[in-house]
Amino acid sequence: MRKIDLCLSSEGSEVILATSSDEKHPPENIIDGNPETFWTTTGMFPQEFIICFHKHVRIERLIIQSYFVQTLKIEKSTSKEPVDFEQWIEKEYHENNSKGIKRGINLQGQKIKQPAN
């Protein structure tokens, strides 16, 4: 059975908020599926983005590629609107990641879903 990357815009996901944007490296690059594109931030303060799944999803694994990240926090919401977030994962990283580090986070099939109307 082929695994589907549910975080791709081609699968219906959407970046609905980002705290930083650069016209050459916009937030939409996060979910475009192209390993040559990326989202860049100012680095001035903690950055965040929200990806909306427009259907029920079961997340088994996240792959994050980042530079200079010291703390990664992932929150989830089961609301139809982007509200009422609860902390899901928090990871501290102490290594020098100036060359970019790709990290896999195993979530063991935890479910994020939106309630019915």
Steps between C-alpha positions, in 0.01 A plus 500: 500500500644834391528770765352836403655829607188668641689823561525583130293772339419246227323293770290799606710632790538873536728737693248732663739700720870578511671756723761586238505514123755568230387539141781272376432234766130523599325277758326308221838342425458297821241280331589517129688166501807646331822427695666799330257756646461610861343752736739752648442708811655807655635304794418796722254320727332163522333425169189300437276382222166323487423227249132421453385155397154518349423139586567249777863393499706239679857620545765233543816697442613859459818592321636842583806651334625805682795727571587654837193363677546461876143408598232345283144509629210342317146575603173359373140608486193296423286810446366595158664841547866549601427543873534306826844356428655254743865407525576171329879474473793699633861418411820674607801493267846591623717417201629760257264462208639771270525246214137400524371194674220274382316348795236229501246506781306177548145569618375140500188579302361768729191653350424864426149548380235763464164441661189478286294818459 
